[in-house]
Amino acid sequence: MAAPEETLRRRKAGNSGPEPETPPESGRDPTGCPARLRTGTFWLTRIVLLRALAFIYCIRLGLIKIRGDRCWRDLTCMDFHYETQPVPNPMAYLLHQSPWWVHRFETLSNHFLELVVPFFIFLGRRLCILHGALQILFQVVLVISGNLSFLNWLTMVPSIACFDDAALGFWFPSGPGGLKDQVRKMQEEAARGARPTLRYGCVVRQAVHVALGILVAWLSVPVVLNLLSPTQVMNTSFNSLRIVNTYGAFGSITKERTEVILQGTASPNASAPDAVWEDYGFKCKPGDPGRRPCLISPYHYRLDWLMWFAAFQTYEHNEWIIHLAGKLLANDREALSLLAFNPFKDRAPPRWVRGEHYRYKFSRLGGRHAAAGSWWVRKRIGPYFPPLSLRDLEGYFRSRDWPLPELE
């Protein structure tokens, strides 16, 4: 009689105990629906450092801005960013024309995405996935609005770590033997507590991973302290190994765009009023006001990028630009391959090369300059470096142990 009484007590408690079930078919759950991956972590997202990198990277960018240029605090930085960024693209031209309130919203959204959204990583699965989606969308917007090379594409990678198996499963086929099916079986084995036998190679690899994790954590201490410091610095290394560094972009926004235009002349006298100076054209950076801004992301024209930095400094801070001038005086093929237009192609090299400093502004959409086909309006500021000849540069090159360019 004990067994019937025990059954009766279970029924009264609303728990009749587990009933035997028919094993589900391979690739399907017990209800006959297609198999679903568990809401655990995919093998890639199990690397916790990726999520930590996504968090620190975003927070670092947000803090360097809010502590840096005042325009980030008064929400006016986007009034200038599209026009003054290193290498604008056609979409930047259009976005720059937006109303002032759109630029305020853009700046405020930037602060939200870099200072608030990163904490979503620690607030449960759904908010973690939302963080990943928002950050990837943010980087896509940056790709569309400017040529920031491969930076934005790389920034998307750590955010992938915010998506687990269930979130990523729809990308993969669910048929028997497919990747999704293999991952599901691995999850089932892990749920049963089944662990594969560790081989010697696996043990060594895990030991190396742990040692590397400890090393990275130790080297990250000064980086984290810098992150918390009110005098936070950006783009700095704290050790000779340069394994862990601090990074920050656009902590300060330039309020006007200046460009260095390299020019050459075949005139024997650089000071002659009738000397004809002809512009060299770069592959992407602004030069000819009528040339459409380029679209190159994720490719990177390093020389064009460096010319952007040189424009708001002096040539004394950028001696390489004098080295480039010497190469142009010799019609050096390697140097000219970095340019889009050589006015002395199939001609004798220039006798003189100079650098001119210009201020550039986007033409107003619908204005007379835009109607004339100009994307830019430029105004000369003055000389960047004076006219130079190969003879002038002999002593300069020798003092720096640079080989004197030879005429091609």
Secondary structure, DSSP 8 states (H G I E B T S, - for coil): -HHHHHHHHHHHTT-----------TTB-TTSSB----SS--TTTT-HHHHHHHHHHHHHHHHHHHTS-HHHHTT-THHHHHHHSSS--HHHHHHHTS-HHHHHHHHHHHHIIIIIGGGGGGS-HHHHHHHHHHHHHHHHHHHHH---TTHHHHHHHHHHTT--HHHHGGGS--STTSHHHHHHHHHHHHHTT------HHHHHHHHHHHHHHHHHHHHTHHHHHHHHSTT---SEESSTT-SSEE----SS--SSEEEEEEEEE--S-TT-TT---EE-EESSSS-STTS-----TT---HHHHHHHHHHTS-GGG-THHHHHHHHHHTT-HHHHTTEEE-TTTTS---SEEEEEEEEEEE--TTSHHHHTT-SEEEEEEEEEEEEE-HHHHHHHHHHTT-------
